[in-house]
Amino acid sequence: MTANDFVDKVKHLTPVSHAALNLVGLLNNPTTGNDAIVYVLKFDNVLTAKLLRACNSPFFGLDEPVSSVEQAVFLLGHQQILHIALSIAFSSIMNAPLPGHAAEAKELWQHSLITALAAENIAKNNTFITADASVAFTAGLLHDIGNLVLNHTLTPDRVSAIQARMAQGGLARSAAERAVLGVDHAEVGRCLLQSWRLPDKILEAVGNHHQPVSQPQPQLSSLVHAANCLAHQIGTDLGWEAFIGHADPGVVKALGINPEMLDALLIAAHDSMSQVQNLMKIG
């Protein structure tokens, strides 16, 4: 089966709002301003209502209640509004349990949010790659979305075969998926997002995050790969040895990641957990 075959078999994924997809499309234009974001959001009443409710939550501690999208963007800035809006829009689809991956509800969503914030942080602070922070956040948020498609299409026999390849052959999940299915969740995720007409940068990052492109110049997939490795370390083995044991050596070199930089990235990822928990509540 091809990635397209897997995507074609999934007819019951929760639909993502057109406004959210249009917001992701806006990220492809670096000159996008507040007015364009407000314009898109105002055409989705449900998303707007949830956005305003989130902005008025105690987490943001605003001195005055927010009553319009324009006011929300003015008070919090369009980057924070994008965080909230995209988290709301994709939470319903990515908050589901993944029995085919032995993952509980919210596990994929939490991992995706941590990866998104880590990717954004790398984009802001790394001079070895030029990447818009909002694009990096979005790519990190969606990097594992292919797991949702595979979860709905994998038979128990295929799940057992993938798990056996991981346990007995020592393969990473993506490699085990390719061995059994001929594709992995990254390729399937790229195919799904392509059907949603998302920008090429996002497609490259999602499709290649397990086989990142680091030469001749690091692409967005390299950044998301590093962020994904960071996210997997939260709450598990920390430190340089654990990181380089999982990260692609070409990415580590291309992004200039050293032990000191990694420590700073890990601290930032830990510090982002309160924001992650808040974003998980607002969907």
N, C-alpha and C positions, 0 to 999 in steps of 0.2 A: 504493500500500500504506500501511496505517496502522502505527503503532508496535506495536499488538497483533498485526498480521499478521506482522511481523518476529519478535516474541517467540515466537509460535505455531510458527514454522518451525524454531526451535532446540530440538531434543530431546536433544542430546548434550552440553550444557554439564555440566562436573563439578558434581555436587550440592554445595551448601553445607550444612554440618551444621545440624540444628535448634537445637542449643545456641548456635551463633553467631548465628543469626537471633533467638533468644530474648534473647541478650545485647543486640543492637541495640534490640530492643523495650524492654528495661529502661531504656535511655537516655532514653526518653520521660518517665520519672518522675524528677524531680530529687531525690527523697528515697531513691532506691535506695541501699542500703548494701552492705557487704561480704558479709553473710549471703546476700542474694539472688543475688549474682554467684557465690559459692561453690556455692550450691544448683544453679544452672543448669549450671555447668561439670562438676560431679560426675556428671552423667548422660551425659557423653560421654567414654568411656574413652580413645579415641584422642586427642582434643583435650587431655584432662588429661595424658596421658603426654608429648605434645609440649610442653605448657606447662611441665611440671616439668623436662624436659630443657633447655629454653631458659633457665629460671630458674637452673639449675645450670651454665650456660656461663660461661666466664671473663669475658665482657662485663660481667656484673653484679657480679662480684667479691664475692659473699656469703661471709661468714666460716664459715657452716655450710651443709651440704647441705639442700636443700628437699625434703621428702618428702610434702607434702600441699598441696592447693589452699589450705586455710586458712592454712597457714604462708607460702605464696607471697604471698597477699594481705596478710598481716600485715607481711611484710618489705619488700615492694615497693610496696604501696598499690594500691588497686583501679584507679586510672587507668592505671598501668603494666601491670597484668595485662590490662586491656582492650586496650591496645596490642598486647600479645603474642598474646592469644587471637584477636583479630580478624585480625591479620596472618597467623597460622597458618591460620585458617579460610578466608580468602579467597585465600591465596597460590596454591593449586592451580588455581583458576579463572582468576586474573589473571596467571599467570606464563607463559602460552602465547605463542608468536609470533603476530603479526598480519600475515600476508602481504598481506592486502587493504589494509593501511595502511602497508606497507613498514616495519614495525617488527619489531625482533628480539625474541626471548624475553627477558623481564625488563624491557624498556624501559617498557612500560605500568605494570608493578608498581613500578618505581623511581619513576617520575613520580607515581604515586598515593600512595606513601608520603611523598614530599617534600611534596606538596600537603596531605596529612593533617596532618603536623606543622606546616606553615605555617599552616593553618587553625586548628589548636589554639592556636598562638602568638598569632594575631590575636585569637581569642576571649578569651584570658587578659589581653591588654594593650590592648584597644581599648574606649574608653568610649562609643563612638557606637553600638554594637550590643550587645544582651544575648543571649549565646549560651553554652550550656554547652560547656565545652572538649571533653568526650568526644563530644558530638553533632557538634561541628565537625570533630573528628578523623575520625569515621566517615563524615561526608558527603564530606570530602576524599578519603578512602580509596576511596569508591565512585563518585566523580563521573564517571569515564570508563568505567564498566562497560558502557555501551551499545555501546562499540566492539567488545566481545566478540561481541555478538549480530550486529552488522552484518558483522563479519569472517567469520562462518559462513554468511551469507546473500547477500553481494554477489557478483554475477557479474563476470567479467573486464571485460565491456563497461561495467558500471556503475562499476567502479573507475576505468577509463580516463576515463569521462565526468566523474567527480568530480575527478580529477587535472587534467583539461583546464580545468575551471572555475577551479581554484585557480591554475594556471599562466598561463592566457590571460586570465581574467577578474579575477584578483587577489583572489579570494574566500578567506576563511578556510575551513578544512575544514568547520566546522559549517554555514556558509552554502552551501557547495558541495553538501553532503549534502542540504540542504533543496531546493536547486534541482533536483537530479537525482532524489531519492527521495521528496520531499514531507515527509520527517522528517529529524531529525538524531540523532546518537548520544545526545544529552542526553535527548531525548524518549523514545527507545527504552529508555535506561537507567532512566528514571522508571517506564516501563511494566513492565519486568522486576522492579524492586524492589517495585512495587505488587503484583505477583503473589506476591511473597514476604511480603506484609503488613508491610512496614517502616513506621515512623512517618511521618506527613505532613511533618514538618520535613525529614527526609532526602529524601523525594520532591521537595519544593519545591526544595531545594538542588541536587540532581542534575539535575532537569528544566530548571532555569532558569540553570545556571551560565554559559551563553554569552549569555543574555538576562536578566541579573540584575535583581531587583526592589530598587530603592533608595529608592523613594518610595511613600507618605509616610514610611515608616520602612524602613531597610535590613533585608532578610530574610536568612536564612542563605545564599541563593544569592549575595548580594553578597559575603559573606565568602569563600565557596568560589571565586568568580570571581577575587577578589584573590589568594587563595592559589595558584590555578592559574596566574595570570600570573607570580607569583613563581617557581613551580616551573619554568616554561618559561625563565626567565632564568638559572637555575643552569647555569653552564658555557657560557653564550652572552653576548649583550650585556647588560651590567649598567648600572644607574644609572637616574636619573629619566626621561630622555628615552625610553629603551627601554621602561620600564614604562608610561608614559602613552601610548605609541604603541600598546599592546596592551590596556590596561585601559579599561573603560567609564568615561567621565568622571563619570557620575552616581555610580558606586561610589566613585571616588576622593574625591569631595566628601562623600558621605554617611558614609564611614568616616573622614573627616578625615585622609587619608593625605597627608603632605607629604614633601619630600626627606629630611629628617632621620629621620622615621619609617620611610621606605622603606629607608634605609641600615641601620637597626637590624633590620628584618625580613629583609633580605638576609643580614646577618651571622648571624642566628639560623638561617636556612635552610642556609647553608653549614656552620654548626656542627653541624647535625642529621645531616649525611651519615654520620657513624660509626654513629649509631642506625639510619639507613635501611639501611645495609649489614648491620647485625646482624639487623634484622627480616627482611631478604631471605633470610637463611641459615636461619631457624628453621622455615620451612614444611615 
